[in-house]
Each structure stands twice: as C-alpha cells, then as structure tokens.
Amino acid sequence: MSGRLSCAAADLRYPLDAVRRPDGRITILDGVHRLLRAHLCGLGVVRVRVLAWDDLDEICVRS
C-alpha cells in the first residue's frame, strides 16, 4: 500500500501509542499515519496513550 493510501485509511478512532522518555521527550511507537492524517485534516488534537519508559518491557516482543 502506498504511503498516501495508508494515510487515507488511517483510523482516527484509535489513539496513538507513545512513550515518555527519561529526558521528558515523547516518542511515537505506533500511529504515525494517524498523526499525519489528523494533521492533513486540520485537527489540532489527537488522542495519545502514553506509556512510562519503565513499562516498555511489558509490551516488548522478544524472539
């Protein structure tokens, strides 16, 4: 799927997933296409689920 199509298909009903780093910065883990779609649609606010840095091990996939 091209970037333009995946952006158009991004479902804004779901929040972005992010993590707050120890230095206070926030990094998006999932939802970049939703963020882009929100921006292109002129939305100033999106829902974001922010995890604490220490919680990353709980969602980490290990092989």
Contacts in CASP RR format, 6 or more apart in sequence:
PFRMAT RR
TARGET T0000
AUTHOR 0000-0000-0000
METHOD contacts of the structure
MODEL  1
MSGRLSCAAADLRYPLDAVRRPDGRITILDGVHRLLRAHLCGLGVVRVRV
LAWDDLDEICVRS
1 9 0 8 1.000
3 33 0 8 1.000
6 33 0 8 1.000
7 33 0 8 1.000
7 36 0 8 1.000
7 37 0 8 1.000
7 40 0 8 1.000
8 37 0 8 1.000
9 33 0 8 1.000
10 31 0 8 1.000
10 33 0 8 1.000
10 34 0 8 1.000
10 36 0 8 1.000
10 37 0 8 1.000
11 34 0 8 1.000
12 34 0 8 1.000
12 37 0 8 1.000
12 38 0 8 1.000
12 41 0 8 1.000
12 43 0 8 1.000
12 46 0 8 1.000
14 34 0 8 1.000
14 47 0 8 1.000
15 46 0 8 1.000
15 47 0 8 1.000
15 48 0 8 1.000
15 49 0 8 1.000
16 28 0 8 1.000
16 30 0 8 1.000
16 31 0 8 1.000
16 34 0 8 1.000
16 35 0 8 1.000
16 46 0 8 1.000
16 47 0 8 1.000
16 48 0 8 1.000
16 49 0 8 1.000
17 28 0 8 1.000
17 29 0 8 1.000
17 30 0 8 1.000
17 31 0 8 1.000
17 48 0 8 1.000
17 49 0 8 1.000
17 51 0 8 1.000
18 26 0 8 1.000
18 27 0 8 1.000
18 28 0 8 1.000
18 29 0 8 1.000
18 48 0 8 1.000
18 49 0 8 1.000
18 50 0 8 1.000
18 51 0 8 1.000
19 26 0 8 1.000
19 27 0 8 1.000
19 29 0 8 1.000
19 50 0 8 1.000
19 51 0 8 1.000
19 52 0 8 1.000
19 53 0 8 1.000
19 55 0 8 1.000
19 56 0 8 1.000
20 26 0 8 1.000
20 50 0 8 1.000
20 51 0 8 1.000
20 52 0 8 1.000
20 53 0 8 1.000
21 27 0 8 1.000
21 53 0 8 1.000
22 53 0 8 1.000
26 48 0 8 1.000
26 50 0 8 1.000
28 35 0 8 1.000
29 51 0 8 1.000
34 46 0 8 1.000
35 46 0 8 1.000
38 44 0 8 1.000
38 46 0 8 1.000
51 59 0 8 1.000
END
